[in-house]
Amino acid sequence: MGEGESVFWLLTDDIVLNILTNLEDDPRHWARLACVSTRFSSLVRNFCWKNKCSHSLPSDLLSDSPSWSSLNKLALCCPGLLHAGFLHRPPSLSDDLHYDAFVWRPHLASENWNLRREQGSKLLARKFRDDCLYICDWPGCVHFVENRNYMLFRGVFKNFKGTRVWRTINDGKRMKVNIGCAFCTCAQTWDLRSSFCLRRGFGYHHDGEPVVRAYVCENGHVSGAWTNVTMFS
């Protein structure tokens, strides 16, 4: 234990939490402190993230004993292009570290924390509209790659294992794909397009690329992207 950390052990949890509260302007501060010690990790996960999510996200999402770390990450992080289904990587340049780290992997989203059910309803096919899917507000986090704008979104199903999307995937024995979840430890996900869960109006570009792609993990976390043609047209 370092000298700085030993000083913090002399402080009560209430005092430490008051200090942590002053760092909430940049959510990355809490994430870094959670890696310092088990005490900091417990305070950040069980108090800081829980309190932030409780004040920022729809109450529906807080009633199912959620993982506060996953929900907090989902609220504020863009999933990155790899977790949105882009399986190829751009040519690497020795000095292109910023592009590599902050576009292809999860990173702090450029937009607000808003997650809304109305957005999710516009993503799903009609027969799944009763499922409760919250998606971030348009336009999500926008990245320009290979002459095309990719508008990345993230979201989560409420009570995923009770949804019609889950029954369709599970009863149809849909195969998982090797696209990991950006918000939890699931290493594979289901493709909502190939499972026919997305709205029919989403087509393909002239080069065969889907206008909208979306993937869901076992915990109901959704990552995806739409390109050029808006999903709300």
Secondary structure as a PSIPRED ss2 file (coil, helix, strand):
# PSIPRED VFORMAT (PSIPRED V4.0)

   1 M C   1.000  0.000  0.000
   2 G C   1.000  0.000  0.000
   3 E H   0.000  1.000  0.000
   4 G H   0.000  1.000  0.000
   5 E H   0.000  1.000  0.000
   6 S H   0.000  1.000  0.000
   7 V H   0.000  1.000  0.000
   8 F H   0.000  1.000  0.000
   9 W H   0.000  1.000  0.000
  10 L C   1.000  0.000  0.000
  11 L C   1.000  0.000  0.000
  12 T C   1.000  0.000  0.000
  13 D H   0.000  1.000  0.000
  14 D H   0.000  1.000  0.000
  15 I H   0.000  1.000  0.000
  16 V H   0.000  1.000  0.000
  17 L H   0.000  1.000  0.000
  18 N H   0.000  1.000  0.000
  19 I H   0.000  1.000  0.000
  20 L H   0.000  1.000  0.000
  21 T H   0.000  1.000  0.000
  22 N C   1.000  0.000  0.000
  23 L C   1.000  0.000  0.000
  24 E C   1.000  0.000  0.000
  25 D C   1.000  0.000  0.000
  26 D C   1.000  0.000  0.000
  27 P H   0.000  1.000  0.000
  28 R H   0.000  1.000  0.000
  29 H H   0.000  1.000  0.000
  30 W H   0.000  1.000  0.000
  31 A H   0.000  1.000  0.000
  32 R H   0.000  1.000  0.000
  33 L H   0.000  1.000  0.000
  34 A C   1.000  0.000  0.000
  35 C C   1.000  0.000  0.000
  36 V C   1.000  0.000  0.000
  37 S C   1.000  0.000  0.000
  38 T H   0.000  1.000  0.000
  39 R H   0.000  1.000  0.000
  40 F H   0.000  1.000  0.000
  41 S H   0.000  1.000  0.000
  42 S H   0.000  1.000  0.000
  43 L H   0.000  1.000  0.000
  44 V H   0.000  1.000  0.000
  45 R H   0.000  1.000  0.000
  46 N H   0.000  1.000  0.000
  47 F H   0.000  1.000  0.000
  48 C H   0.000  1.000  0.000
  49 W H   0.000  1.000  0.000
  50 K H   0.000  1.000  0.000
  51 N H   0.000  1.000  0.000
  52 K H   0.000  1.000  0.000
  53 C H   0.000  1.000  0.000
  54 S H   0.000  1.000  0.000
  55 H H   0.000  1.000  0.000
  56 S H   0.000  1.000  0.000
  57 L C   1.000  0.000  0.000
  58 P C   1.000  0.000  0.000
  59 S H   0.000  1.000  0.000
  60 D H   0.000  1.000  0.000
  61 L H   0.000  1.000  0.000
  62 L H   0.000  1.000  0.000
  63 S C   1.000  0.000  0.000
  64 D C   1.000  0.000  0.000
  65 S C   1.000  0.000  0.000
  66 P C   1.000  0.000  0.000
  67 S C   1.000  0.000  0.000
  68 W H   0.000  1.000  0.000
  69 S H   0.000  1.000  0.000
  70 S H   0.000  1.000  0.000
  71 L H   0.000  1.000  0.000
  72 N H   0.000  1.000  0.000
  73 K H   0.000  1.000  0.000
  74 L H   0.000  1.000  0.000
  75 A H   0.000  1.000  0.000
  76 L H   0.000  1.000  0.000
  77 C E   0.000  0.000  1.000
  78 C E   0.000  0.000  1.000
  79 P C   1.000  0.000  0.000
  80 G C   1.000  0.000  0.000
  81 L C   1.000  0.000  0.000
  82 L C   1.000  0.000  0.000
  83 H C   1.000  0.000  0.000
  84 A C   1.000  0.000  0.000
  85 G C   1.000  0.000  0.000
  86 F C   1.000  0.000  0.000
  87 L C   1.000  0.000  0.000
  88 H C   1.000  0.000  0.000
  89 R C   1.000  0.000  0.000
  90 P C   1.000  0.000  0.000
  91 P C   1.000  0.000  0.000
  92 S C   1.000  0.000  0.000
  93 L C   1.000  0.000  0.000
  94 S C   1.000  0.000  0.000
  95 D C   1.000  0.000  0.000
  96 D C   1.000  0.000  0.000
  97 L H   0.000  1.000  0.000
  98 H H   0.000  1.000  0.000
  99 Y H   0.000  1.000  0.000
 100 D H   0.000  1.000  0.000
 101 A H   0.000  1.000  0.000
 102 F H   0.000  1.000  0.000
 103 V H   0.000  1.000  0.000
 104 W C   1.000  0.000  0.000
 105 R C   1.000  0.000  0.000
 106 P C   1.000  0.000  0.000
 107 H E   0.000  0.000  1.000
 108 L E   0.000  0.000  1.000
 109 A C   1.000  0.000  0.000
 110 S C   1.000  0.000  0.000
 111 E C   1.000  0.000  0.000
 112 N C   1.000  0.000  0.000
 113 W C   1.000  0.000  0.000
 114 N C   1.000  0.000  0.000
 115 L E   0.000  0.000  1.000
 116 R E   0.000  0.000  1.000
 117 R H   0.000  1.000  0.000
 118 E H   0.000  1.000  0.000
 119 Q H   0.000  1.000  0.000
 120 G H   0.000  1.000  0.000
 121 S H   0.000  1.000  0.000
 122 K H   0.000  1.000  0.000
 123 L H   0.000  1.000  0.000
 124 L E   0.000  0.000  1.000
 125 A C   1.000  0.000  0.000
 126 R H   0.000  1.000  0.000
 127 K H   0.000  1.000  0.000
 128 F H   0.000  1.000  0.000
 129 R C   1.000  0.000  0.000
 130 D C   1.000  0.000  0.000
 131 D C   1.000  0.000  0.000
 132 C C   1.000  0.000  0.000
 133 L E   0.000  0.000  1.000
 134 Y E   0.000  0.000  1.000
 135 I E   0.000  0.000  1.000
 136 C E   0.000  0.000  1.000
 137 D C   1.000  0.000  0.000
 138 W C   1.000  0.000  0.000
 139 P C   1.000  0.000  0.000
 140 G C   1.000  0.000  0.000
 141 C E   0.000  0.000  1.000
 142 V E   0.000  0.000  1.000
 143 H E   0.000  0.000  1.000
 144 F E   0.000  0.000  1.000
 145 V E   0.000  0.000  1.000
 146 E C   1.000  0.000  0.000
 147 N C   1.000  0.000  0.000
 148 R E   0.000  0.000  1.000
 149 N E   0.000  0.000  1.000
 150 Y E   0.000  0.000  1.000
 151 M E   0.000  0.000  1.000
 152 L E   0.000  0.000  1.000
 153 F E   0.000  0.000  1.000
 154 R E   0.000  0.000  1.000
 155 G E   0.000  0.000  1.000
 156 V E   0.000  0.000  1.000
 157 F E   0.000  0.000  1.000
 158 K C   1.000  0.000  0.000
 159 N C   1.000  0.000  0.000
 160 F H   0.000  1.000  0.000
 161 K H   0.000  1.000  0.000
 162 G H   0.000  1.000  0.000
 163 T C   1.000  0.000  0.000
 164 R H   0.000  1.000  0.000
 165 V H   0.000  1.000  0.000
 166 W H   0.000  1.000  0.000
 167 R H   0.000  1.000  0.000
 168 T H   0.000  1.000  0.000
 169 I H   0.000  1.000  0.000
 170 N H   0.000  1.000  0.000
 171 D H   0.000  1.000  0.000
 172 G C   1.000  0.000  0.000
 173 K C   1.000  0.000  0.000
 174 R C   1.000  0.000  0.000
 175 M C   1.000  0.000  0.000
 176 K C   1.000  0.000  0.000
 177 V E   0.000  0.000  1.000
 178 N C   1.000  0.000  0.000
 179 I C   1.000  0.000  0.000
 180 G C   1.000  0.000  0.000
 181 C C   1.000  0.000  0.000
 182 A C   1.000  0.000  0.000
 183 F C   1.000  0.000  0.000
 184 C C   1.000  0.000  0.000
 185 T C   1.000  0.000  0.000
 186 C C   1.000  0.000  0.000
 187 A C   1.000  0.000  0.000
 188 Q C   1.000  0.000  0.000
 189 T E   0.000  0.000  1.000
 190 W E   0.000  0.000  1.000
 191 D E   0.000  0.000  1.000
 192 L C   1.000  0.000  0.000
 193 R C   1.000  0.000  0.000
 194 S C   1.000  0.000  0.000
 195 S C   1.000  0.000  0.000
 196 F C   1.000  0.000  0.000
 197 C C   1.000  0.000  0.000
 198 L E   0.000  0.000  1.000
 199 R C   1.000  0.000  0.000
 200 R C   1.000  0.000  0.000
 201 G C   1.000  0.000  0.000
 202 F C   1.000  0.000  0.000
 203 G C   1.000  0.000  0.000
 204 Y E   0.000  0.000  1.000
 205 H C   1.000  0.000  0.000
 206 H C   1.000  0.000  0.000
 207 D C   1.000  0.000  0.000
 208 G C   1.000  0.000  0.000
 209 E C   1.000  0.000  0.000
 210 P E   0.000  0.000  1.000
 211 V C   1.000  0.000  0.000
 212 V E   0.000  0.000  1.000
 213 R E   0.000  0.000  1.000
 214 A E   0.000  0.000  1.000
 215 Y E   0.000  0.000  1.000
 216 V E   0.000  0.000  1.000
 217 C C   1.000  0.000  0.000
 218 E C   1.000  0.000  0.000
 219 N C   1.000  0.000  0.000
 220 G C   1.000  0.000  0.000
 221 H E   0.000  0.000  1.000
 222 V E   0.000  0.000  1.000
 223 S E   0.000  0.000  1.000
 224 G E   0.000  0.000  1.000
 225 A E   0.000  0.000  1.000
 226 W E   0.000  0.000  1.000
 227 T E   0.000  0.000  1.000
 228 N C   1.000  0.000  0.000
 229 V C   1.000  0.000  0.000
 230 T C   1.000  0.000  0.000
 231 M C   1.000  0.000  0.000
 232 F C   1.000  0.000  0.000
 233 S C   1.000  0.000  0.000
